[in-house]
Amino acid sequence: MNNILALLLTPAFGYAVLRVTTPILYAALGNVISSKAGVSNIAMEGTMLTSSLVGVLASAYTGSAFIGLLAALVVGILFSAFMAYLNLYLGTNVIMAGIALNLFASKFTIYILYMLTGQKGNSASLASKQIPSVDIPVIKNIPVLGEIISGHNILVYVALLSIIVIYIMLNKTKLGTHIKAVGESPHAAASVGINVKRVRFLSLCISGLLAGFGGAYMSMGYLSMFTRDMIAGRGWIAIAAGAMGRSMVIPTTITSFLFGIFSAIGNVLQLQNIPSELVTTLPYVAVFVGIIVYSIRNTKEDK
């Protein structure tokens, strides 16, 4: 027990929390935007998974990590745009559409990987590129703080910056006002000339963009290759984080970090001869407990 506590109180643990929280944070912030518009992006898992594969493939065949990232973002947008089209223009139930796309992505990525590499497990045979890590001047020399914050992949810092950008967009811009108006009362928004479908479509596309960042980070930052079903439920955890954060930027950021802490604790426990099958359930147990607490709190407020 003392060994576990010692590991949890090190700068390395804080560094790990930032690493494992990043993909959850991207997807959770994306879900905040779509939920504010009144339509949750249920296809987060599939969007991230598809983007992670495309990022690796594009970087391997072009020799450029930047092009790989750009390709991942484009696919993230297109994937969510397709779900938006199914829901907003064809009338498909958003939950059914999202689940179908998640299942499709899980199998289709394996098929594409096998067709291009002959492997079904990972893309290790491809010379894919990795988005670089950076040291932050001055901060990197500060004891403890520098060890936690400096030296991360660039996309970690983009995720932290996106918290501020999305907060400003939702609360200080015309687009943010339209998104919230559509989510709160689509009929009232339409009565003052706001195109409800267009705003929701755009919100889902922005959500897909953020999911694309999360997917690219997983295969080009967190790891340096694509692996089968590598998102491993992070898209669903992000949706839970957004729900617990009531689709608000700051509370959702906090819940994302809470889930990230549990994931990092799980990684630490794997070093203590605890069965990996038990350890890997820890983040999902945290989600389960969090949803129960959230539901109890909502029930009390409704009385």
C-alpha positions as CSV (number, residue, x, y, z in Angstrom):
1,M,0.0,0.0,0.0
2,N,2.8,2.4,0.9
3,N,4.4,1.7,-2.5
4,I,1.2,2.6,-4.3
5,L,0.9,5.9,-2.3
6,A,4.5,6.7,-3.0
7,L,3.9,6.3,-6.8
8,L,0.8,8.4,-6.7
9,L,2.6,11.3,-5.0
10,T,5.3,11.6,-7.6
11,P,5.6,14.2,-10.5
12,A,5.6,11.2,-12.9
13,F,2.0,10.4,-11.8
14,G,0.9,14.0,-12.5
15,Y,2.6,13.8,-15.9
16,A,0.7,10.5,-16.6
17,V,-2.6,12.1,-15.6
18,L,-2.2,14.8,-18.3
19,R,-1.3,12.2,-20.9
20,V,-4.2,9.9,-20.2
21,T,-6.7,12.7,-19.8
22,T,-6.0,14.4,-23.1
23,P,-8.1,12.1,-25.4
24,I,-11.0,12.1,-22.9
25,L,-10.8,15.9,-22.7
26,Y,-10.9,16.4,-26.5
27,A,-14.0,14.1,-26.9
28,A,-15.7,15.5,-23.8
29,L,-15.3,19.1,-25.0
30,G,-16.6,18.1,-28.4
31,N,-19.6,16.6,-26.8
32,V,-20.2,19.8,-24.8
33,I,-20.6,21.7,-28.1
34,S,-22.9,19.2,-29.7
35,S,-25.0,18.8,-26.5
36,K,-25.3,22.6,-26.2
37,A,-26.9,22.5,-29.6
38,G,-29.4,19.8,-28.5
39,V,-27.8,16.7,-30.1
40,S,-25.2,14.6,-28.4
41,N,-22.5,13.1,-30.6
42,I,-22.9,9.4,-29.7
43,A,-20.4,8.4,-32.4
44,M,-17.4,9.8,-30.5
45,E,-15.8,6.4,-30.1
46,G,-16.0,5.6,-33.8
47,T,-14.9,9.0,-34.8
48,M,-11.8,8.9,-32.7
49,L,-11.0,5.4,-33.8
50,T,-11.3,6.2,-37.5
51,S,-9.3,9.4,-37.1
52,S,-6.5,7.5,-35.3
53,L,-6.1,5.0,-38.1
54,V,-6.3,7.7,-40.9
55,G,-3.7,9.8,-39.1
56,V,-1.2,6.9,-39.0
57,L,-1.9,5.9,-42.6
58,A,-1.6,9.4,-44.0
59,S,1.6,10.1,-42.0
60,A,3.2,6.8,-43.2
61,Y,2.4,7.3,-46.9
62,T,3.3,11.0,-47.0
63,G,6.2,11.0,-44.5
64,S,4.6,14.0,-42.7
65,A,3.2,14.0,-39.2
66,F,1.4,17.3,-40.0
67,I,-0.4,15.8,-43.0
68,G,-1.3,12.8,-40.9
69,L,-2.8,15.1,-38.2
70,L,-4.7,17.1,-40.9
71,A,-6.1,13.9,-42.4
72,A,-7.3,12.7,-39.0
73,L,-9.1,16.0,-38.4
74,V,-10.7,16.0,-41.8
75,V,-12.0,12.4,-41.3
76,G,-13.2,13.4,-37.8
77,I,-15.3,16.2,-39.3
78,L,-16.6,14.0,-42.2
79,F,-17.5,11.2,-39.8
80,S,-19.6,13.5,-37.6
81,A,-21.0,15.3,-40.6
82,F,-22.3,12.0,-41.9
83,M,-24.0,11.3,-38.6
84,A,-25.4,14.8,-38.6
85,Y,-26.8,14.2,-42.1
86,L,-28.4,10.9,-41.0
87,N,-30.0,12.5,-38.0
88,L,-30.9,16.0,-39.2
89,Y,-31.9,15.4,-42.8
90,L,-32.9,11.7,-43.0
91,G,-34.6,11.6,-39.5
92,T,-32.5,8.7,-38.2
93,N,-32.5,8.4,-34.4
94,V,-29.2,10.0,-33.2
95,I,-28.5,7.2,-30.7
96,M,-29.1,4.4,-33.2
97,A,-27.0,6.3,-35.8
98,G,-24.2,6.8,-33.4
99,I,-24.1,3.2,-32.2
100,A,-24.2,1.9,-35.8
101,L,-21.3,4.2,-36.8
102,N,-19.3,3.1,-33.7
103,L,-19.8,-0.6,-34.6
104,F,-18.9,0.2,-38.3
105,A,-15.7,2.0,-37.3
106,S,-14.6,-0.9,-35.0
107,K,-14.7,-3.4,-37.9
108,F,-13.9,-1.2,-40.8
109,T,-10.7,0.1,-39.3
110,I,-9.5,-3.5,-38.9
111,Y,-10.5,-4.3,-42.5
112,I,-8.6,-1.3,-43.8
113,L,-5.6,-2.1,-41.6
114,Y,-5.5,-5.7,-42.9
115,M,-5.9,-4.6,-46.6
116,L,-2.9,-2.2,-46.3
117,T,-0.6,-4.0,-44.0
118,G,-1.7,-7.6,-43.8
119,Q,-2.0,-7.2,-40.0
120,K,-5.2,-7.1,-37.9
121,G,-3.7,-6.1,-34.6
122,N,-1.6,-3.0,-35.2
123,S,0.2,-0.8,-37.8
124,A,3.8,-1.5,-36.5
125,S,4.8,-2.4,-40.1
126,L,4.1,1.1,-41.3
127,A,6.7,3.9,-40.9
128,S,4.2,6.3,-39.5
129,K,5.3,9.6,-37.9
130,Q,4.7,10.9,-34.4
131,I,3.7,14.4,-33.5
132,P,6.6,15.8,-31.5
133,S,6.8,16.7,-27.8
134,V,8.0,20.0,-26.6
135,D,9.7,21.4,-23.5
136,I,8.3,24.7,-22.2
137,P,10.9,27.3,-21.6
138,V,11.4,28.4,-18.0
139,I,8.7,26.0,-16.7
140,K,10.8,23.0,-17.6
141,N,13.4,24.1,-15.1
142,I,11.0,24.5,-12.2
143,P,11.2,21.5,-9.8
144,V,8.1,19.2,-9.8
145,L,5.9,21.6,-11.8
146,G,8.3,21.3,-14.8
147,E,8.3,17.6,-14.5
148,I,4.5,17.5,-14.6
149,I,3.7,20.1,-17.3
150,S,6.7,20.2,-19.6
151,G,7.8,17.7,-22.2
152,H,4.4,16.6,-23.4
153,N,3.2,16.0,-26.9
154,I,2.1,19.2,-28.7
155,L,-1.5,17.9,-28.7
156,V,-1.6,17.9,-24.9
157,Y,-1.1,21.6,-24.9
158,V,-3.6,22.1,-27.7
159,A,-6.2,20.3,-25.6
160,L,-5.5,22.6,-22.7
161,L,-5.7,25.6,-24.9
162,S,-9.0,24.3,-26.4
163,I,-10.6,24.6,-23.0
164,I,-10.2,28.4,-23.2
165,V,-11.1,28.6,-26.9
166,I,-14.3,26.7,-26.5
167,Y,-15.3,28.6,-23.3
168,I,-14.9,31.9,-25.2
169,M,-16.7,30.6,-28.3
170,L,-19.7,29.4,-26.3
171,N,-20.0,32.5,-24.1
172,K,-18.6,35.4,-26.0
173,T,-19.4,34.8,-29.7
174,K,-22.4,34.9,-32.0
175,L,-22.0,31.3,-32.9
176,G,-21.9,30.3,-29.3
177,T,-25.1,32.2,-28.6
178,H,-26.8,30.5,-31.6
179,I,-25.6,27.1,-30.4
180,K,-27.1,27.6,-26.9
181,A,-30.3,29.1,-28.3
182,V,-30.9,26.1,-30.5
183,G,-30.2,23.7,-27.7
184,E,-32.5,25.5,-25.2
185,S,-35.4,26.1,-27.5
186,P,-35.1,25.2,-31.2
187,H,-38.6,26.7,-32.0
188,A,-37.8,30.0,-30.4
189,A,-34.4,30.1,-32.2
190,A,-36.1,29.4,-35.5
191,S,-38.6,32.2,-34.8
192,V,-35.8,34.8,-34.8
193,G,-34.2,33.5,-38.0
194,I,-31.7,31.0,-36.7
195,N,-31.3,28.0,-39.0
196,V,-31.6,25.2,-36.4
197,K,-30.4,22.4,-38.7
198,R,-27.4,24.3,-39.9
199,V,-26.3,25.2,-36.4
200,R,-26.7,21.6,-35.2
201,F,-24.9,20.4,-38.2
202,L,-22.0,22.8,-37.6
203,S,-21.9,21.9,-33.9
204,L,-21.6,18.2,-34.7
205,C,-18.8,19.0,-37.2
206,I,-16.9,20.9,-34.5
207,S,-17.5,18.0,-32.2
208,G,-16.0,15.7,-34.8
209,L,-13.0,18.0,-35.2
210,L,-12.2,17.7,-31.5
211,A,-12.7,13.9,-31.7
212,G,-10.3,13.9,-34.6
213,F,-7.7,15.6,-32.4
214,G,-8.3,13.0,-29.7
215,G,-8.0,10.1,-32.2
216,A,-4.8,11.6,-33.7
217,Y,-3.3,12.0,-30.3
218,M,-3.9,8.3,-29.4
219,S,-2.0,6.9,-32.5
220,M,0.5,9.8,-33.1
221,G,1.2,11.0,-29.5
222,Y,0.1,8.6,-26.8
223,L,1.3,5.7,-28.9
224,S,3.3,5.8,-32.2
225,M,1.1,3.4,-34.1
226,F,-2.5,2.3,-34.5
227,T,-3.8,-0.7,-32.6
228,R,-7.1,-2.5,-32.9
229,D,-9.9,-0.8,-31.0
230,M,-7.3,1.5,-29.3
231,I,-9.8,4.1,-28.2
232,A,-11.0,1.4,-25.7
233,G,-14.1,3.2,-24.4
234,R,-12.6,6.7,-24.1
235,G,-15.3,8.1,-26.3
236,W,-18.0,6.7,-24.0
237,I,-16.2,7.9,-20.9
238,A,-16.0,11.4,-22.5
239,I,-19.8,11.4,-23.1
240,A,-20.3,10.5,-19.4
241,A,-17.9,13.3,-18.4
242,G,-19.9,15.7,-20.5
243,A,-23.1,14.6,-18.9
244,M,-21.7,14.8,-15.4
245,G,-20.4,18.3,-16.2
246,R,-23.9,19.3,-17.4
247,S,-22.5,20.2,-20.8
248,M,-20.5,23.2,-19.3
249,V,-16.9,23.6,-20.2
250,I,-15.3,24.0,-16.8
251,P,-17.2,21.3,-14.9
252,T,-16.7,18.9,-17.9
253,T,-13.0,19.6,-17.8
254,I,-12.9,18.7,-14.1
255,T,-14.8,15.5,-14.6
256,S,-12.5,14.6,-17.5
257,F,-9.5,15.0,-15.3
258,L,-11.2,12.9,-12.6
259,F,-11.6,10.1,-15.1
260,G,-8.0,10.7,-16.2
261,I,-6.8,10.3,-12.6
262,F,-8.6,7.0,-12.3
263,S,-7.1,5.8,-15.5
264,A,-3.6,6.8,-14.3
265,I,-4.2,5.0,-11.0
266,G,-5.1,2.0,-13.0
267,N,-1.8,2.2,-14.8
268,V,0.1,2.4,-11.5
269,L,-1.8,-0.6,-10.1
270,Q,-0.7,-2.7,-13.0
271,L,2.9,-2.3,-11.7
272,Q,1.9,-3.8,-8.3
273,N,1.1,-7.4,-9.4
274,I,-2.6,-6.7,-9.4
275,P,-4.4,-8.7,-12.1
276,S,-4.6,-6.5,-15.2
277,E,-8.2,-7.6,-15.9
278,L,-9.3,-6.0,-12.6
279,V,-7.2,-2.9,-13.1
280,T,-8.5,-2.1,-16.5
281,T,-12.0,-1.9,-15.2
282,L,-11.2,0.9,-12.8
283,P,-12.0,3.8,-15.2
284,Y,-15.3,2.2,-16.1
285,V,-16.1,1.7,-12.4
286,A,-15.4,5.4,-11.9
287,V,-17.8,6.2,-14.7
288,F,-20.5,3.9,-13.2
289,V,-20.1,5.5,-9.7
290,G,-20.1,9.0,-11.3
291,I,-23.3,8.4,-13.2
292,I,-25.0,7.2,-10.0
293,V,-23.9,10.3,-8.1
294,Y,-25.0,12.5,-11.0
295,S,-28.4,10.8,-11.2
296,I,-29.0,11.1,-7.4
297,R,-28.1,14.7,-7.5
298,N,-30.4,15.4,-10.4
299,T,-33.3,13.5,-8.6
300,K,-32.9,15.6,-5.5
301,E,-32.9,18.8,-7.5
302,D,-36.0,17.8,-9.3
303,K,-38.0,17.3,-6.1
